[in-house]
Amino acid sequence: MFRTITDTRLNDLHFKHDESSGLKAIIAIHDTSRGPALGGCRFISYQTTDEAIQDAVRLAKAMSYKAALAGLDQGGGKSVVMAPDGDFDREALFRAFGRFVNELGGRYITAMDCGTFTDDMDTIATETAHVTCTTAMGDPAPYTAQGVFGSIKACVAACKDLPDSLEGVTVAVQGLGHVGYALCQLLHQAKARLIVADIAQDKVDQCCKAFNAEAVSPEDIHKVNCDVFSPCGLGGILNNKTIQTLKCRVVAGSANNQFADPDSGLSLHRQAILYAPDYLVNAGGLIFASLRHVGESDKVIRKRIDGIGETLTRLFKRQAQSGEPISLIADRMAETILYGNDQGRMTA
């Protein structure tokens, strides 16, 4: 565990077990040099505690990089609540988690993530002020989708062999949750052609009916002929095997930690596939949560999110000059902001 903390430059790792509610939770705080760590609370099933720890640590690091490239005065953190087996009292569970967050004295601010909702944030808010994305503040998913949409536009514009607009561009969207569905809506409005997949058939049917999308199986979505592959589910979709089956020019989606293997970014680069770093593409939700938490207006928030595409364009220009994989350039930029001088900083 200490090797993991050292290798990822994690600040600290916190554990809580509340027997009365069944809470088993982990909070990873990666960096607070630029401000309190902000990151969502993930509520899913894990096979082992080690798996939950690794998820929290990887996601917290990505949040630090995301906040840095987005120009936010926030650090990166993440929490995971291990879903209990059998029946449980959800309100009691998240009240206990809220007390856990409060014990950290504001070093970590929690928000929505996979498996949590605004109602859960409302429950947490009864125990701590260090929470955002409550019902009063709103759902971050449409803002995340806005950032992904802008990123896809920037990627398509950077590819000389693709049209100037999204009209007629084929986008394969993997995962039709709150973000994936909202993204499909924006792409449909831009007259893109949609191919979709999700393990929930009702979501697939809804997209096909509403957006005239073509459905494929979750096992085949990364193999279809398309211009843009947009992973919007859980992470780890890009590995040495799946990358070899991609038939796209661009990878740009909202899923966190899309790389399953350390050399996935290099593999995409070698195949001349333009990759938009996930922690930049999906920064819209973090921008919303951070700025709404301090009372900024919707107009200001959306303007900042529109800057994600501009940041990507600058990143692509650096890649064209250096010839290096985009994933390495983006990591280096974020690390310069976090650990060195800020000459490489790009305000999103």
C-alpha positions, 0 to 999 in steps of 0.5 A, spaced: 500 500 500 505 504 501 508 503 495 502 505 491 501 511 495 509 513 493 508 511 486 502 515 485 504 521 490 498 520 494 497 525 500 493 520 504 488 515 504 482 514 509 478 508 511 471 508 515 467 502 517 461 504 521 458 497 524 451 500 525 450 502 518 454 497 514 458 503 511 465 500 508 468 507 505 475 509 503 477 516 501 483 518 497 486 525 497 491 525 492 493 533 492 491 539 496 496 544 494 491 548 490 485 547 494 481 542 497 481 535 494 474 535 490 471 528 487 465 524 487 463 518 491 463 512 487 458 507 490 458 500 487 460 493 488 467 491 489 470 484 489 475 485 494 478 491 498 484 492 494 480 493 488 476 498 492 483 502 494 486 501 487 479 504 484 479 510 489 487 512 488 487 512 481 481 516 480 483 521 486 490 522 481 486 523 475 482 528 479 488 532 481 490 532 473 483 534 471 483 540 476 490 542 474 488 542 466 481 545 468 485 551 471 481 550 478 483 552 485 482 545 487 486 538 489 484 531 487 480 526 491 475 520 490 471 516 495 468 509 494 463 506 498 463 499 498 456 496 496 453 492 502 451 485 500 443 484 502 438 489 505 441 496 507 438 502 510 441 507 504 439 513 508 443 511 514 449 509 510 450 515 507 449 519 513 455 515 516 459 517 510 457 524 511 460 524 518 466 520 515 467 526 510 466 531 516 471 528 520 476 530 515 475 538 516 474 540 509 480 537 506 475 533 501 469 535 498 465 529 496 460 529 490 456 525 485 459 519 481 457 512 479 452 509 483 450 516 487 445 521 486 443 528 488 438 525 493 444 521 496 448 528 496 442 531 500 443 526 505 450 527 506 449 534 507 445 533 513 452 531 516 457 535 513 457 542 509 463 539 505 459 536 499 456 539 492 451 536 487 445 536 492 438 537 489 439 544 490 445 545 486 443 540 480 446 534 477 453 535 474 451 530 468 449 535 463 455 539 464 460 533 463 456 531 457 457 538 454 464 538 455 465 531 452 461 534 446 466 540 445 471 535 446 469 531 440 468 537 436 475 539 437 477 532 435 474 532 429 476 539 427 483 536 428 482 531 423 484 533 416 480 527 413 473 528 417 468 534 416 468 541 418 462 539 422 459 533 426 454 533 421 454 526 418 460 524 423 459 517 426 460 516 433 460 510 437 457 511 444 459 506 449 455 507 456 448 510 456 448 513 463 446 520 465 452 523 461 452 518 455 445 519 454 445 527 454 451 526 450 447 522 445 442 528 445 447 533 443 450 529 438 443 528 435 442 535 435 448 536 431 446 531 426 451 526 427 450 518 426 450 514 432 451 507 434 450 505 441 451 500 446 449 499 454 448 493 458 441 496 460 436 494 454 431 499 456 437 505 455 439 502 448 431 502 446 430 509 448 436 512 444 434 508 438 427 511 438 429 518 440 436 519 436 435 514 431 441 510 433 443 504 431 444 498 437 450 493 437 452 489 443 456 492 449 462 486 447 462 489 439 461 497 440 469 498 440 469 494 434 464 498 429 466 502 423 466 509 426 469 516 426 469 517 433 469 512 439 466 515 445 467 510 452 462 513 457 461 507 462 466 504 467 474 505 466 479 500 463 476 499 456 482 501 452 487 495 453 492 492 448 487 487 445 481 492 444 485 497 441 487 493 436 480 492 434 478 499 434 476 502 427 476 509 428 480 516 428 478 519 435 477 516 442 474 521 446 469 519 452 467 521 459 469 514 462 474 515 467 481 511 467 480 509 460 487 505 460 487 498 462 494 498 460 500 503 462 502 503 454 495 504 452 496 511 450 502 509 446 498 504 442 493 509 440 499 513 438 502 508 433 495 506 430 494 514 428 488 514 433 487 521 436 486 520 443 483 526 448 485 525 455 479 522 459 481 527 465 480 533 460 474 531 456 470 529 462 472 535 466 465 539 465 462 535 471 468 537 476 468 545 473 460 545 475 461 542 482 467 546 484 464 553 481 457 551 483 459 550 490 462 557 491 456 560 488 458 561 481 452 562 475 450 557 470 453 562 465 460 562 468 460 555 469 458 553 461 463 558 459 469 555 463 466 548 460 466 551 453 474 552 454 475 544 454 475 544 447 480 550 446 485 546 451 484 540 447 486 544 441 492 547 444 494 540 446 493 537 439 498 543 437 503 541 442 503 534 439 504 536 432 510 539 434 513 534 438 510 527 435 509 524 442 503 521 444 498 526 447 497 522 453 504 523 455 504 530 453 497 531 457 500 528 463 506 532 463 502 538 463 498 537 469 504 534 473 508 541 471 502 545 474 502 540 480 509 539 482 513 544 478 512 551 475 506 553 471 509 555 465 505 549 461 498 551 464 492 551 460 486 554 462 480 551 460 
